[in-house]
């Protein structure tokens, strides 16, 4: 009902303020030519080949399609109905299962896909959650164009700190003990047939791949001391990590920058919601960026049904010191780079996927909206179940 059209369209978007989110920066009165689902050319005064549709932008902003954050779009339909939630694994006393891959349950026909898409969101990091273990499992990048399969490498999701303590014997120290044992198993330092082994053969192979740098480990963690331990662990084991949340990450900005560890910031976090977040501040993103840390964004609540709020996170970070261009990059290029898909999406350059959004106004200001979204050159229907219900009942109200 809300899916994309059958084939990519050739289109020339003329006279836009093109925010390329690349070394070219923002281009005034520029054109973008799309051919065969890819960006063919970017610049002023481009000619429209015969038969190519022309969209007059009138100087309005054109950006890459935005990152929806780390979500459960397509693997959670109704959070209160367990039969519609596929984001976590519960196996009781069974071994931890890093091989668990939530992308296998992704439903591109989920009503949440167009709800996010009409807001200018074009891709998401589908994340495993920690309902079954502090090592949650794997996720991947999904484009919200109706595709079934993820793009790019998988990511492994962990949670550390107080929020995961109930999954590790009520001790955050036990998290490091268990994590080190899993590493030792994956590296062959503990025999696979040991009666004390934590991992299955598939789990050992999966974790070994991440230890060899074949994917990124994304860790939900907030407290500065836990982040410091995480940096030491990542350096010792030579693994690529990213941080999600990071309420107190700004306290280690220099160390994070030196290690080139990106942070998915909750830019609305300014209160100590837990003892792990006593140092929360609205300037978190700005302080990290000034130190040279790659900054993107991720919500803590309403991550799937209200993915649109991620624009508010970026705008809020800009209001508290993050440069505007870095706010937009945090919703486009930076997450694409962190997740290993920047060769395809996240910027407006020739050869990239034509995942584009034409905006009515500033994309980081929630008072403005997306006028048209193209994914792979396809003009997406700018409607969802929510918009159709709105229009239906507004019409009824007028009739009465």
Beta strands, then each sheet from edge to edge (+ up, - down):
strand 1: 11-19
strand 2: 26-35
strand 3: 38-43
strand 4: 53-56
strand 5: 61-64
strand 6: 66-71
strand 7: 121-126
strand 8: 135-143
strand 9: 151-159
strand 10: 216-221
strand 11: 241-245
strand 12: 262-265
strand 13: 295-297
strand 14: 356-359
strand 15: 370-375
strand 16: 378-379
sheet 1: 3+ 2- 1+ 4+
sheet 2: 3+ 2- 1+ 5+ 14- 15+ 16-
sheet 3: 6+ 7+ 8- 9+ 10+ 11+ 12+ 13+
end
